[in-house]
Structure formats: structure tokens, C-alpha cells
Amino acid sequence: MQLALTVPLFVVIYRRRAWAGHLFSAFVIAGDTLLNLYIVDKYKLRAGPLAEENWYLFAYMFQKPWTKFGSLIVGIAAAWLYVELLNYRKLEYDDLRAQFYPKLNWCVKCKPLHHLLFLGGAVVVLTNLLIGHSAIASPYSWSLG
């Protein structure tokens, strides 16, 4: 099954009604997350993808198309947001931007939001860099409890 064949379905939903696309995206991401949690629980996966004993992690979570729909939806939502941002930037005057895109205009103008997003991104990057070390160094030390 090719994931690329499903992209037009998601794009049609976004083009018809953006709120329906967002709702559908939320359901797909929630379903994908629950499926991944089920796979982790079923095969008792403890460590990250660099641990040697987690063959099922690759076989059922990274290679199967039905566990990749969440990533696909995030990419489509990001593309939709990028197109909206391009349309926002095409408008020449600030009053037109505020009139047609009020939420996006607020996000662009709000300095505390910029600082919060920067700090949140830095925390996510540092967490992802450091969280897997103990799992890879000693995978059996993680409890299943």
C-alpha cells in the first residue's frame, strides 16, 4: 500500500472544509498513537530503535504503512499551514492581514508567543537528544511497570 495514494483524499478534505480536515487529522493522529501504544505493549518494547533486541520496533512500527499515517497527516497539516502563511504574506497592508487572517496575524505580532515557542523548541530538542542514552546504554534496566 502506497501512502502517497492517500494524500489526495486528505487534501480534498482540507480544501472543502479546513475544520473538517483538522478534525480528521486529530482522529488519525490519535488512532496512530493508540496503535503504536498497543504495539509497544504487545511486544514489551523497552528501549529506543538503536537497541539490538527490538526487531519488532522496526518490523511493526517503522516499516508498516498503517503506523505512518500520523506522520503523513502532520506533513499535510504543515503544508496547509504553509499555504495559509503564503496567502497571508501576499497581502500588502496590515489592516487587510488582520481582517482576513486574524489568528495568524495575532501569532505573527505576539512577541511573548515567539519567545515561548523558541524555549519550547529548545526543550524538545534537548529532551530528544538526551532521553535515549540510558535506554541504549542499558535497555534491560528500564522497568516494564
Secondary structure, 3 states (H helix, E strand, C coil): CCHHHHHHHHHHHHHHCHHHHHHHHHHHHHHHHHHHHHHHHHCCCCCCCCCCCCHHHHHHHHCCHHHCHHHHHHHHHHHHHHHHHHHHHHCCCHHHHHHHCHHHHHHHHCHHHHHHHHHHHHHHHHHHHHCCHHHHHCHHHCCCC
